[in-house]
Amino acid sequence: MILGKSRISGEITHHRIKLDLLSKGWLPIDAALEQPFDIIIDMGLISDKRKFQTIQVKSWKTLKTCSRPQGGVEKVSEGGKERNSYWYYDEGIDWIATVNKKNIVMYWSRELYQHKSSGQLKKTTPIEFPTNDEVYAYRKPLLLEPTNSGLSSFIKETA
């Protein structure tokens, strides 16, 4: 099997970002092919509703906020129609992530990346992806209701 270098570097970037998300306590899920995002994160229940965050992975060299090069025309086939292009912001993608030249994973939220060019985005300070504080060692701790036995208000069971 012959693979192109861009395919391999893309996979390395994708997996580094997934490892970073794992280290923050999340279980990244690869999106299906042809989705406008690459990774889905289940953020858990928030106000009794399941919340998901979507992440578009980009290489540092091709960091951009739209699906096709800005101003460039890409044909589906020779003499064919132009490929559809869309902005990740308009598609509701929550995050753009990359790995910079120093192998540091960087994230920009939707509010930060918007419709910026590659150069503008690289000059925009990235932010930390949230850490999952609900990670526990073995069993989820239980909060017990107080009884008439005079115990403290809550007892936290530890594993």
Secondary structure, 3 states (H helix, E strand, C coil): CCCCHHHHHHHHHHHHHHHHHHHCCCCEEECCCCCCCCEEEEEEEECCEEEEEEEEECCCCCCCCECCCCCCCCECCCCCCECCCCECCCCCCCEEEEECCCCCEEEEEHHHHCCCCHHHHHHCCCECCCCCCCCCCCCCCCEECCCCCCCCCCEECCC
